Amino acid sequence: MRAEPFIGSEAMASGSLNRYQLRTQYSALLPDVYLKRRMKPSLRQRTTAAWLWSQRRGVVAGLAASAVRGSKWIDDDTPVALIWRNTRPPRGVVTCNDTVLSGEFQMLNGLPITTPARTAFDLGRRGSLSESVARLDALARATGFKVRDVEDVMSSHRRIRGVRQLETALDLVDSGAQSPKETWLRLVLINAGLPKPQTQIPVYYDGAYPFAFLDMGWNDAMVAVEYDGDQHRTDRFQYVKDIRRLDRLRDLGWAVVRVIAEDRPAEIVGRVRRALNARSS
Protein backbone atom coordinates (compact mmCIF):
# COMPACT_ATOMS: atom_id res chain seq x y z
CA MET A 1 0.00 0.00 0.00
CA ARG A 2 1.31 3.42 -0.96
CA ALA A 3 2.43 5.62 1.94
CA GLU A 4 2.88 8.87 -0.01
CA PRO A 5 0.36 10.95 -1.96
CA PHE A 6 -0.19 9.95 -5.58
CA ILE A 7 -2.39 10.82 -8.54
CA GLY A 8 -5.23 8.33 -8.69
CA SER A 9 -5.86 8.46 -12.43
CA GLU A 10 -2.17 7.75 -13.08
CA ALA A 11 -2.17 4.76 -10.74
CA MET A 12 -5.20 3.27 -12.49
CA ALA A 13 -3.79 3.98 -15.97
CA SER A 14 -0.57 2.17 -15.09
CA GLY A 15 -2.49 -0.82 -13.73
CA SER A 16 -0.96 -0.61 -10.26
CA LEU A 17 -4.40 -0.01 -8.73
CA ASN A 18 -7.96 -0.66 -9.86
CA ARG A 19 -10.94 1.57 -9.11
CA TYR A 20 -12.15 -0.64 -6.25
CA GLN A 21 -8.76 -0.59 -4.52
CA LEU A 22 -8.50 3.17 -4.94
CA ARG A 23 -11.96 3.72 -3.45
CA THR A 24 -11.62 1.33 -0.51
CA GLN A 25 -7.99 1.68 0.51
CA TYR A 26 -7.30 5.39 -0.09
CA SER A 27 -8.89 8.78 0.54
CA ALA A 28 -8.74 11.85 -1.68
CA LEU A 29 -6.64 14.63 -0.15
CA LEU A 30 -7.20 16.87 -3.16
CA PRO A 31 -8.95 16.30 -6.51
CA ASP A 32 -7.43 13.12 -7.99
CA VAL A 33 -4.68 13.06 -5.33
CA TYR A 34 -4.90 10.24 -2.79
CA LEU A 35 -3.36 9.02 0.46
CA LYS A 36 -3.80 5.86 2.50
CA ARG A 37 -7.07 5.78 4.44
CA ARG A 38 -7.10 6.88 8.09
CA MET A 39 -3.63 8.42 7.76
CA LYS A 40 -3.41 11.94 9.13
CA PRO A 41 -1.33 13.81 6.53
CA SER A 42 1.71 15.77 7.61
CA LEU A 43 2.47 19.16 6.13
CA ARG A 44 5.15 17.48 4.03
CA GLN A 45 2.61 15.05 2.58
CA ARG A 46 0.09 17.82 2.01
CA THR A 47 2.78 19.80 0.21
CA THR A 48 3.51 16.89 -2.11
CA ALA A 49 -0.23 16.46 -2.69
CA ALA A 50 -0.64 20.14 -3.60
CA TRP A 51 2.21 19.95 -6.09
CA LEU A 52 0.71 16.83 -7.69
CA TRP A 53 -2.67 18.56 -7.86
CA SER A 54 -0.98 21.40 -9.82
CA GLN A 55 -0.05 18.78 -12.43
CA ARG A 56 3.53 19.11 -11.20
CA ARG A 57 3.69 22.69 -12.45
CA GLY A 58 3.53 24.76 -9.26
CA VAL A 59 6.49 25.94 -7.19
CA VAL A 60 6.18 25.38 -3.43
CA ALA A 61 6.52 28.69 -1.60
CA GLY A 62 5.80 30.47 1.68
CA LEU A 63 5.49 28.55 4.95
CA ALA A 64 5.36 25.18 3.18
CA ALA A 65 8.71 25.90 1.52
CA SER A 66 10.10 27.09 4.85
CA ALA A 67 8.97 23.87 6.54
CA VAL A 68 10.57 21.69 3.86
CA ARG A 69 13.81 23.55 4.54
CA GLY A 70 13.63 22.73 8.24
CA SER A 71 11.90 25.70 9.85
CA LYS A 72 10.10 24.91 13.09
CA TRP A 73 6.85 26.18 14.59
CA ILE A 74 4.76 25.55 11.46
CA ASP A 75 1.50 23.64 11.99
CA ASP A 76 0.60 20.62 9.88
CA ASP A 77 -2.69 22.26 8.84
CA THR A 78 -0.95 25.36 7.44
CA PRO A 79 -2.23 26.13 3.91
CA VAL A 80 0.24 25.07 1.23
CA ALA A 81 1.33 28.02 -0.92
CA LEU A 82 2.03 27.40 -4.60
CA ILE A 83 3.25 29.87 -7.17
CA TRP A 84 0.99 28.76 -10.01
CA ARG A 85 -1.64 30.27 -12.26
CA ASN A 86 -4.87 28.89 -10.85
CA THR A 87 -7.51 31.10 -9.26
CA ARG A 88 -9.63 28.30 -7.78
CA PRO A 89 -7.43 26.12 -5.58
CA PRO A 90 -9.01 23.47 -3.35
CA ARG A 91 -9.25 23.87 0.41
CA GLY A 92 -5.84 23.79 2.08
CA VAL A 93 -4.00 25.19 -0.94
CA VAL A 94 -3.26 28.85 -1.70
CA THR A 95 -2.09 29.87 -5.16
CA CYS A 96 -0.55 33.12 -6.34
CA ASN A 97 0.37 34.29 -9.81
CA ASP A 98 3.65 35.90 -8.80
CA THR A 99 6.65 35.82 -11.09
CA VAL A 100 9.34 33.37 -9.97
CA LEU A 101 12.65 33.52 -11.82
CA SER A 102 14.71 30.46 -12.71
CA GLY A 103 17.29 31.12 -10.00
CA GLU A 104 14.65 31.53 -7.30
CA PHE A 105 13.67 27.88 -6.91
CA GLN A 106 15.41 24.51 -6.85
CA MET A 107 14.51 20.83 -6.59
CA LEU A 108 14.56 19.54 -3.02
CA ASN A 109 13.31 16.11 -2.00
CA GLY A 110 11.69 15.79 -5.39
CA LEU A 111 9.78 19.08 -5.18
CA PRO A 112 10.43 22.51 -6.75
CA ILE A 113 10.94 24.73 -3.69
CA THR A 114 11.69 28.43 -3.54
CA THR A 115 15.26 29.18 -2.47
CA PRO A 116 15.83 30.40 1.11
CA ALA A 117 16.20 33.97 -0.18
CA ARG A 118 13.01 33.82 -2.26
CA THR A 119 11.17 32.13 0.61
CA ALA A 120 12.25 34.97 2.91
CA PHE A 121 11.15 37.48 0.26
CA ASP A 122 7.66 35.96 0.23
CA LEU A 123 7.29 35.47 4.00
CA GLY A 124 8.49 38.94 4.93
CA ARG A 125 5.93 40.69 2.72
CA ARG A 126 2.82 39.05 4.13
CA GLY A 127 0.89 39.11 7.41
CA SER A 128 1.66 41.50 10.23
CA LEU A 129 5.19 42.72 10.84
CA SER A 130 5.56 40.65 14.01
CA GLU A 131 4.34 37.51 12.19
CA SER A 132 6.72 38.06 9.30
CA VAL A 133 9.70 38.60 11.62
CA ALA A 134 8.88 35.40 13.54
CA ARG A 135 8.70 33.45 10.28
CA LEU A 136 11.96 34.96 9.05
CA ASP A 137 13.65 34.20 12.39
CA ALA A 138 12.69 30.53 12.04
CA LEU A 139 13.84 30.40 8.41
CA ALA A 140 17.13 32.11 9.27
CA ARG A 141 17.73 29.61 12.06
CA ALA A 142 17.06 26.70 9.69
CA THR A 143 18.88 27.93 6.59
CA GLY A 144 21.15 30.81 7.55
CA PHE A 145 19.91 32.85 4.61
CA LYS A 146 21.78 36.08 3.93
CA VAL A 147 19.97 39.42 3.91
CA ARG A 148 21.95 40.51 0.87
CA ASP A 149 20.58 37.53 -1.07
CA VAL A 150 17.03 38.58 -0.19
CA GLU A 151 17.88 42.12 -1.31
CA ASP A 152 19.01 40.68 -4.66
CA VAL A 153 15.58 39.06 -5.03
CA MET A 154 13.94 42.37 -4.10
CA SER A 155 15.85 44.16 -6.85
CA SER A 156 14.15 41.89 -9.40
CA HIS A 157 10.64 42.43 -8.03
CA ARG A 158 10.48 46.12 -7.13
CA ARG A 159 6.82 46.61 -8.05
CA ILE A 160 5.46 43.76 -5.97
CA ARG A 161 3.33 44.50 -2.91
CA GLY A 162 4.80 44.41 0.60
CA VAL A 163 8.42 45.30 -0.16
CA ARG A 164 8.47 48.10 2.45
CA GLN A 165 7.39 45.74 5.21
CA LEU A 166 9.99 43.24 4.05
CA GLU A 167 12.74 45.86 4.34
CA THR A 168 11.65 46.62 7.91
CA ALA A 169 11.42 42.92 8.79
CA LEU A 170 14.89 42.17 7.46
CA ASP A 171 16.34 44.80 9.81
CA LEU A 172 14.78 42.91 12.73
CA VAL A 173 15.66 39.31 11.80
CA ASP A 174 17.63 37.34 14.36
CA SER A 175 18.36 33.64 13.94
CA GLY A 176 18.95 33.35 17.69
CA ALA A 177 15.22 33.28 18.39
CA GLN A 178 14.24 29.75 19.42
CA SER A 179 10.48 30.25 19.35
CA PRO A 180 7.85 32.72 18.08
CA LYS A 181 7.40 33.88 21.68
CA GLU A 182 11.07 34.84 21.88
CA THR A 183 10.66 36.83 18.67
CA TRP A 184 7.61 38.54 20.15
CA LEU A 185 9.50 39.37 23.34
CA ARG A 186 12.45 40.79 21.42
CA LEU A 187 10.15 43.01 19.36
CA VAL A 188 8.37 44.24 22.50
CA LEU A 189 11.71 45.47 23.82
CA ILE A 190 12.82 47.04 20.54
CA ASN A 191 9.47 48.75 19.93
CA ALA A 192 9.68 50.27 23.40
CA GLY A 193 12.88 52.05 22.37
CA LEU A 194 15.29 49.85 24.31
CA PRO A 195 18.65 48.98 22.74
CA LYS A 196 18.44 45.98 20.43
CA PRO A 197 19.26 42.95 22.61
CA GLN A 198 21.77 40.29 21.72
CA THR A 199 20.34 36.78 21.51
CA GLN A 200 21.73 33.45 22.74
CA ILE A 201 24.38 35.04 24.97
CA PRO A 202 26.90 32.41 26.14
CA VAL A 203 27.75 32.45 29.86
CA TYR A 204 30.80 30.67 31.25
CA TYR A 205 31.43 29.35 34.75
CA ASP A 206 34.72 27.64 35.66
CA GLY A 207 35.19 26.07 32.26
CA ALA A 208 35.93 26.47 28.59
CA TYR A 209 32.34 25.75 27.59
CA PRO A 210 29.28 27.87 28.37
CA PHE A 211 26.89 26.42 30.95
CA ALA A 212 24.04 28.64 29.70
CA PHE A 213 22.83 30.52 26.66
CA LEU A 214 20.60 33.43 27.64
CA ASP A 215 17.55 34.08 25.44
CA MET A 216 18.43 37.74 25.01
CA GLY A 217 19.96 40.64 26.86
CA TRP A 218 22.80 43.11 27.13
CA ASN A 219 26.22 41.66 27.91
CA ASP A 220 27.84 44.90 29.06
CA ALA A 221 25.06 45.62 31.56
CA MET A 222 24.75 41.94 32.48
CA VAL A 223 20.96 42.10 32.16
CA ALA A 224 19.16 39.16 30.59
CA VAL A 225 15.54 38.64 29.56
CA GLU A 226 14.23 35.09 29.31
CA TYR A 227 10.88 33.72 28.22
CA ASP A 228 9.62 30.87 30.39
CA GLY A 229 7.44 28.48 28.40
CA ASP A 230 5.14 25.76 29.72
CA GLN A 231 7.98 23.26 30.05
CA HIS A 232 9.30 25.28 32.99
CA ARG A 233 5.99 24.66 34.78
CA THR A 234 5.13 21.10 33.76
CA ASP A 235 8.55 19.40 33.75
CA ARG A 236 9.89 18.99 37.30
CA PHE A 237 13.39 18.07 36.13
CA GLN A 238 13.52 21.16 33.91
CA TYR A 239 12.17 23.31 36.75
CA VAL A 240 14.93 22.18 39.15
CA LYS A 241 17.56 22.63 36.46
CA ASP A 242 16.32 26.17 35.74
CA ILE A 243 16.42 27.14 39.43
CA ARG A 244 20.03 26.02 39.77
CA ARG A 245 20.95 27.73 36.51
CA LEU A 246 19.34 30.97 37.71
CA ASP A 247 21.21 30.83 41.02
CA ARG A 248 24.51 30.44 39.19
CA LEU A 249 23.73 33.35 36.89
CA ARG A 250 22.97 35.57 39.87
CA ASP A 251 26.21 34.47 41.54
CA LEU A 252 28.02 35.70 38.44
CA GLY A 253 26.28 39.08 38.67
CA TRP A 254 23.57 38.67 36.04
CA ALA A 255 20.17 40.31 36.55
CA VAL A 256 17.61 38.03 34.91
CA VAL A 257 14.13 39.27 34.02
CA ARG A 258 11.87 36.25 33.57
CA VAL A 259 8.80 36.61 31.37
CA ILE A 260 5.71 34.40 31.21
CA ALA A 261 2.74 34.36 28.84
CA GLU A 262 0.53 36.29 31.26
CA ASP A 263 2.87 39.30 31.42
CA ARG A 264 1.75 42.47 29.66
CA PRO A 265 4.20 44.25 27.33
CA ALA A 266 4.15 47.44 29.45
CA GLU A 267 4.97 45.43 32.58
CA ILE A 268 7.82 43.63 30.83
CA VAL A 269 9.32 46.86 29.51
CA GLY A 270 9.07 48.50 32.94
CA ARG A 271 10.90 45.64 34.66
CA VAL A 272 13.63 45.58 32.01
CA ARG A 273 14.10 49.36 32.16
CA ARG A 274 14.47 49.21 35.93
CA ALA A 275 17.06 46.45 35.65
CA LEU A 276 19.05 48.40 33.05
CA ASN A 277 18.81 51.66 34.99
CA ALA A 278 20.02 49.92 38.16
CA ARG A 279 23.14 48.82 36.31
CA SER A 280 23.85 52.27 34.88
CA SER A 281 23.45 54.17 38.17
Rosetta blueprint (number, residue, H / E / L):
1 M L
2 R L
3 A L
4 E L
5 P L
6 F E
7 I E
8 G H
9 S H
10 E H
11 A H
12 M H
13 A H
14 S H
15 G L
16 S L
17 L L
18 N L
19 R H
20 Y H
21 Q H
22 L H
23 R H
24 T H
25 Q H
26 Y E
27 S E
28 A E
29 L E
30 L E
31 P L
32 D L
33 V E
34 Y E
35 L E
36 K E
37 R L
38 R L
39 M L
40 K L
41 P L
42 S L
43 L H
44 R H
45 Q H
46 R H
47 T H
48 T H
49 A H
50 A H
51 W H
52 L H
53 W H
54 S L
55 Q L
56 R L
57 R L
58 G L
59 V E
60 V E
61 A E
62 G H
63 L H
64 A H
65 A H
66 S H
67 A H
68 V H
69 R L
70 G L
71 S L
72 K L
73 W L
74 I L
75 D L
76 D L
77 D L
78 T L
79 P L
80 V E
81 A E
82 L E
83 I E
84 W L
85 R L
86 N L
87 T L
88 R L
89 P L
90 P L
91 R L
92 G L
93 V E
94 V E
95 T E
96 C E
97 N L
98 D L
99 T L
100 V L
101 L L
102 S H
103 G H
104 E H
105 F E
106 Q E
107 M E
108 L E
109 N L
110 G L
111 L E
112 P E
113 I E
114 T E
115 T L
116 P H
117 A H
118 R H
119 T H
120 A H
121 F H
122 D H
123 L H
124 G L
125 R L
126 R L
127 G L
128 S L
129 L H
130 S H
131 E H
132 S H
133 V H
134 A H
135 R H
136 L H
137 D H
138 A H
139 L H
140 A H
141 R H
142 A H
143 T H
144 G L
145 F L
146 K L
147 V H
148 R H
149 D H
150 V H
151 E H
152 D H
153 V H
154 M H
155 S H
156 S L
157 H L
158 R L
159 R L
160 I L
161 R L
162 G L
163 V H
164 R H
165 Q H
166 L H
167 E H
168 T H
169 A H
170 L H
171 D H
172 L H
173 V L
174 D L
175 S L
176 G L
177 A L
178 Q L
179 S L
180 P H
181 K H
182 E H
183 T H
184 W H
185 L H
186 R H
187 L H
188 V H
189 L H
190 I H
191 N H
192 A L
193 G L
194 L L
195 P L
196 K L
197 P L
198 Q E
199 T E
200 Q E
201 I E
202 P E
203 V E
204 Y E
205 Y L
206 D L
207 G L
208 A L
209 Y L
210 P E
211 F E
212 A E
213 F E
214 L E
215 D E
216 M E
217 G E
218 W E
219 N L
220 D L
221 A L
222 M L
223 V E
224 A E
225 V E
226 E E
227 Y E
228 D L
229 G L
230 D L
231 Q H
232 H H
233 R H
234 T H
235 D L
236 R H
237 F H
238 Q H
239 Y H
240 V H
241 K H
242 D H
243 I H
244 R H
245 R H
246 L H
247 D H
248 R H
249 L H
250 R H
251 D H
252 L L
253 G L
254 W L
255 A E
256 V E
257 V E
258 R E
259 V E
260 I L
261 A L
262 E L
263 D L
264 R L
265 P H
266 A H
267 E H
268 I H
269 V H
270 G H
271 R H
272 V H
273 R H
274 R H
275 A H
276 L H
277 N H
278 A H
279 R H
280 S H
281 S L
